[in-house]
Amino acid sequence: MSDEPGRRIAVGITGASGALYAVRTVAALLSRGCQVELVASDFGRRLLRDELGDTAVLDGLLEYLVTRYGDSVRAGTLTLHRNRDVGASIASGSYPCEAMVIVPCSMKTLAGVAHGLSRTLIERAADVMLKERRVLVIVPRETPMSLPQLRNMVASAEAGALVLPAMPAFYQGPRTLDDLADFMAGKILGGLGFSHELYPPWTG
Ligand SMILES: Cc1cc2nc3c(=O)[nH]c(=O)nc-3n(C[C@H](O)[C@H](O)[C@H](O)COP(=O)(O)O)c2cc1C
């Protein structure tokens, strides 16, 4: 586990419900001084606006995060990529990006990752994480789940991904949606190897 500033982490946002998890995660990474390489699918972009409002646009995301979470997010850097650009930096194993999270992860993108399809930059960057034996965190969201969807989670886990479903817990006594998002972002940060204070540890 390393909290050194400057760690380079890729974040993929796809069209599954839970945009709040994505922005909370990006904000937490930036606040730790990370270099965040962000890519959203078309439905991921749509999800940001549908669930968070018209100011949650990718091109203005840093300002959105500053408004929502404060100036601490300026500690990191945010680089945007186009999902169609499978030649972007994070598409290569030679690029020093140490970990990736796909949050939220649609069943479609989950299937693409599970089967190594690399059709988009998100799928390709995830494939790079798996082939290079780096950390890949997948945050799927769907309910109920079909057998192929369940199998795709198993296949991803077998390939080395950490499957971390969007399942916030209630034992912390959450009062707001932000509390639920903090819980998920904390789990994700833990999966990426960061310590965090997004929710208090269980003390028994
Ligand atoms: C408002 C909205 C909510 C959606 N929620 C989910 C969801 O929770 N899980 C899911 O797998 N797909 C969901 N979808 C469907 C995906 O967005 C769709 O399958 C899309 O093709 C996924 O593409 P992507 O993985 O490239 O983002 C939703 C679509 C919309 C418009």
The ligand as an SDF file (V2000), in Angstrom:
LIG
                    3D

 31 33  0  0  0  0  0  0  0  0999 V2000
  -29.9170    5.7570  -17.5810 C   0  0  0  0  0  0  0  0  0  0  0  0
  -29.2580    4.4440  -17.9210 C   0  0  0  0  0  0  0  0  0  0  0  0
  -28.8960    3.5810  -16.9040 C   0  0  0  0  0  0  0  0  0  0  0  0
  -28.2680    2.3700  -17.1900 C   0  0  0  0  0  0  0  0  0  0  0  0
  -27.8980    1.5760  -16.1530 N   0  0  0  0  0  0  0  0  0  0  0  0
  -27.2110    0.4380  -16.3980 C   0  0  0  0  0  0  0  0  0  0  0  0
  -26.7310   -0.3490  -15.3280 C   0  0  0  0  0  0  0  0  0  0  0  0
  -26.9060   -0.0420  -14.1470 O   0  0  0  0  0  0  0  0  0  0  0  0
  -25.9810   -1.4580  -15.6330 N   0  0  0  0  0  0  0  0  0  0  0  0
  -25.7190   -1.8180  -16.9250 C   0  0  0  0  0  0  0  0  0  0  0  0
  -25.0150   -2.7990  -17.1220 O   0  0  0  0  0  0  0  0  0  0  0  0
  -26.1960   -1.0880  -17.9710 N   0  0  0  0  0  0  0  0  0  0  0  0
  -26.9260    0.0330  -17.7470 C   0  0  0  0  0  0  0  0  0  0  0  0
  -27.3890    0.7950  -18.7910 N   0  0  0  0  0  0  0  0  0  0  0  0
  -27.1810    0.3080  -20.1530 C   0  0  0  0  0  0  0  0  0  0  0  0
  -25.7930    0.6330  -20.6820 C   0  0  0  0  0  0  0  0  0  0  0  0
  -25.5610    2.0240  -20.6020 O   0  0  0  0  0  0  0  0  0  0  0  0
  -25.6660    0.1450  -22.1240 C   0  0  0  0  0  0  0  0  0  0  0  0
  -25.6170   -1.2710  -22.1550 O   0  0  0  0  0  0  0  0  0  0  0  0
  -24.4710    0.7040  -22.8340 C   0  0  0  0  0  0  0  0  0  0  0  0
  -24.4240    0.1490  -24.1400 O   0  0  0  0  0  0  0  0  0  0  0  0
  -23.1800    0.4070  -22.1100 C   0  0  0  0  0  0  0  0  0  0  0  0
  -22.1070    0.8590  -22.9020 O   0  0  0  0  0  0  0  0  0  0  0  0
  -20.6870    1.2060  -22.2830 P   0  0  0  0  0  0  0  0  0  0  0  0
  -20.2450    0.0300  -21.4900 O   0  0  0  0  0  0  0  0  0  0  0  0
  -19.8190    1.4710  -23.4660 O   0  0  0  0  0  0  0  0  0  0  0  0
  -20.8680    2.4310  -21.4470 O   0  0  0  0  0  0  0  0  0  0  0  0
  -28.0270    2.0060  -18.5310 C   0  0  0  0  0  0  0  0  0  0  0  0
  -28.3870    2.8750  -19.5540 C   0  0  0  0  0  0  0  0  0  0  0  0
  -28.9760    4.0800  -19.2650 C   0  0  0  0  0  0  0  0  0  0  0  0
  -29.3460    4.9980  -20.3850 C   0  0  0  0  0  0  0  0  0  0  0  0
  1  2  1  0
  2  3  1  0
  2 30  2  0
  3  4  2  0
  4  5  1  0
  4 28  1  0
  5  6  2  0
  6  7  1  0
  6 13  1  0
  7  8  2  0
  7  9  1  0
  9 10  1  0
 10 11  2  0
 10 12  1  0
 12 13  2  0
 13 14  1  0
 14 15  1  0
 14 28  1  0
 15 16  1  0
 16 17  1  0
 16 18  1  0
 18 19  1  0
 18 20  1  0
 20 21  1  0
 20 22  1  0
 22 23  1  0
 23 24  1  0
 24 25  2  0
 24 26  1  0
 24 27  1  0
 28 29  2  0
 29 30  1  0
 30 31  1  0
M  END
$$$$
